[in-house]
Amino acid sequence: MNRRYLGFFLLVLSAALLAVSVILMKTIPQVTNLAPKDVAIWRFTVAAPVLWLVSLLRRTSATSQPTRPIRFLLLGVVYAIASFSASFALDRLSSSLYVIIVFLYPSMVVLYSIFTGRSVPRLVWFGLPLTLIGLFLVAYDFDAKLSMDLVGFIITLMNAVVMAAYLILSEKFFRNGGDKLTGTNWVMTGAMGAGLIMVLFLGFHFPDSLYGWILVLTFGIVATMLPILAMNIGLQYIGAARGSVVITLQPVLTVLFSTLFLHERLSPQQWVGGLLVIAAVVILQLSGDRVGHKEPVPSP
């Protein structure tokens, strides 16, 4: 399979599983004794040990280990900061405003790529605004009264900056950084460590039922470990600029999955917005690269 198509597929898979994570993050506190901060801690506490177990079963060689694992640990802390800031922001902003603001981060990644002379799709000037318009139509409720909490806005904007930093650093660190699975192990370990530190300040609860444990394990493995692994690998094939745009499918898929599984109603406005985002993603993936003054990212 062509490397670009494989990278595109992996990032679409990541976006779909991250959409599932949003639904689980919303559902678990409603049907269990766990608060949102408990769910945010549990996702990495489950994901990291399971991923290390997979690595041990693969018997990964020593030569495939990252040369500087501390970088990947810190990358995990970056992702954990994004995860926790999302929980704090959603306590202050509506989910629609949160999505509109936080998904500015693909634009930040593309702008960074342009300013640093990296390759970006030639039609980015057309596809990126189309993506933003589509996301606005998907997320915003025109019938709702607009209100903005300043602290929530600042936290969400920081969340967007942190997510942009994660994509940029992930592409850089995993490039020639050894086995992608092992590198992701260290990322998950760093995120788990950050989550366990938060226990000291926020406390921690265990699921009080078998159903709760099943949901937590599903969240940690299917909706955390797998999408982050797919993202880290996919970014090596198509780069942070293209990859960040593909990830904008996440809110569209979240709305679609909510319609299918939570029986929420999808409005004509959201259908139009979703189609615009999909069209923009396809256009940008089919568009050739506008190569900058720096060398293109080598394929893994």
PyMOL commands that set and color helices and strands:
alter all, ss='L'
color gray80, all
select helices_A, chain A and resi 3-31+36-58+62-64+69-90+95-102+105-115+124-139+150-174+180-202+210-246+249-261+268-286
alter helices_A, ss='H'
color red, helices_A
select strands_A, chain A and resi 120-121+289-290
alter strands_A, ss='S'
color yellow, strands_A
deselect
rebuild
show_as cartoon
